């Protein structure tokens, strides 16, 4: 079994009554001139009333014991909307009554097997505000590699989840993204933005 075996078999319109995860919304708004206008938007159906964000992304950095380089924890996952294997940080939806930090610790354990402790949480980030209201927080998580459970991490994936976990050096993440794209992978915007930020900081010697 390989992620490369996954592929889209068909695609077509989704009736609203069949939609479990998303819905389309027609918004009437007033522009700065006072003119009433319409906007089409997509929304998740899964955000709980007492939860401020849909999801979390997880930034976890490991130190390679052989090279001493700091490496970003990443994963490969087939995503049907783009019909490609994507390069992503661990991430997931926030459950009802759960904080972003709690969700990050849970998702990290489920998707990668690693046990970590939250150290920093980002402001709320919007994925594509011109298209949807989906939002998230990035949670930085520290992983103590001396813990027994982190020496041989075992993911706890659901039956429908197929994820390959790997790491990439932070100081070369920009070039690694280019290499993975050339191999046919899609680069998630969170990974690409982090890589570009590091690259710009290196170029400007910040």
Secondary structure, 3 states (H helix, E strand, C coil): CCHHHCCCCCCCCCCHHHCCCEEEEEEEEECCCCCEEEEEEEEECCCCCCCCCCEEEEEEEEECCCCCCEEEEEEEEEECCCCEEEEECCEEECCCCCCHHHHHHHHHHHHHCCCEEEEEECCCEECCCCCECCEEEEEEEEECCCCHHHHCCCCCCCCCCCEEEEEEEHHHHHHHHHHHHHCCCEECHHHHHHHHHHHHHHHHCC
